[in-house]
Amino acid sequence: MQVAVVLLLLCIIAVAPSAFAPFAAALPATVASNLPEQVHVVFGGTRLLRPTSYVIQFVTLGNNAAASFVQFGLAPDPAALTTTVLGEDMPVLFTDADGASSEAAPCAQHERFLHSVVLNDLPQGTTVYYRAACHADGPWSDVFALKTVNHTAPRLVASVFGDMGSQMDVTSIPMLIQDTKAGAHDLVIHYGDIAYGPPNDCGASSDGFLNDIQPIAASVPYIFGVGNHESESEAANHTARYKYHNFLMRYGGQHALAAASGSSSIRYFSFNVQRVHFVLLDTDAWVLPEVWSLVKPQIQFLEKDLASVDRSETPWIVVMGHRAMYCTKAADAECNDEAEAIRYGFGNPQHGIERLLLQYGVDLYLSGHTHHYMRTHPVAQGKLIQRSYVNFRGKGVVHVQSGVGGVASPDPFTVPPREYDAFWDASYARGWARLTFWNDTHLEVEQYNAVDHSLVDSFTIVQNSYL
């Protein structure tokens, strides 16, 4: 097997890995260690119809990382990990200090390296065992089991959500770990608001979060989208605000995936898995003046991307953004002016997202940001199209908000529902959504409770024609 390798190395802080334990307060300084932690997997950057490459990312502490190594094979015994892959790029220093050199001094002792190694041409629908190290003689990480996607299987299951930290009283992480061990999903997509740490904690929150999700993210692809909490809008140094520096650096292993989709940034990109085309957008661009410049390139990317989709190969299209285009929460900006800016554009109708979703027959738009779960009937231009979830492609889009992955407090519904609203979870249960693509025509959407794995909501979309 020929294996192509790409490596991205950054820096990260000391938080002990665990099966699941919310992170403790940051240590005053990094304890240098070559033992990999924060292991997670994303899809690689092939522009083939469906990816068979995977990026193994991991972290080592201190400033002595020599290189990156991954050994893998088809059995869990370390002696069976017979293929060794060596990373190629040099380390890049990263202190997670709000993206400004003047802010780096307090965090200068919190150095970490993020290693990213691409494994190409892995067998489909197979458990691949692997371990990682930053020196050829170790120390090696535990052996992890990666479940690769079977692109010929009729069913695909994705767990999706926004707004999740691991330090909250209730978080979806334990149940998602349970689902991962049970083989209940094929991939995870977290569309923004990651970890919820304070702005100047030298990255301790993100380090702790990535260790806490390691039992999930080391076993199935875990894709990150960007949200407003990644904007660094509360950074102490004003020049660091709205730079998204830490997101761009810490999740840099997604660069190849983004580039393969024609995007110049991991803030917006697309990818195919089985018979599904997924798109992630940075919706802050429609709301925050500091990043308005990203609206036009995203619209150009989205139109080109959706126009290129072959519905005979990927009949389902799911678009995700951290902020909602339709939501009913309160008489505030989030579910009114801001939502309308995203769907219609502000000052220029050509900059609205909704017209493209309708033109290219997008099936589902997922978001978070407001901390609750709700869904609409098929809707367009602010009007109910139909109450049935059958054959609405090109006429309307279904919108689902699952923004309670792990939040401190919910956002209550304080205004009456609109005609197009189909379901609100007034219990405000923390949880996540599961998308089950049963085949080319049936998509089941479920919302689960993070406390007891009970079902909060379920509905099925049926589309009998491509457009």
Helices and strands as residue ranges (DSSP letters): E 33-43, E 54-61, E 69-73, G 78-80, E 83-86, H 101-104, G 105-107, E 112-119, E 127-133, E 144-147, E 156-161, H 173-181, E 187-191, H 204-212, H 214-217, E 222-225, G 228-230, G 238-240, H 245-250, G 252-254, H 255-260, E 269-273, E 276-281, G 283-286, G 289-294, H 295-307, E 316-321, I 334-338, H 339-344, G 349-351, H 354-359, E 364-367, E 373-376, E 379-380, E 383-384, E 398-402, E 421-424, E 431-437, E 442-449, E 455-462
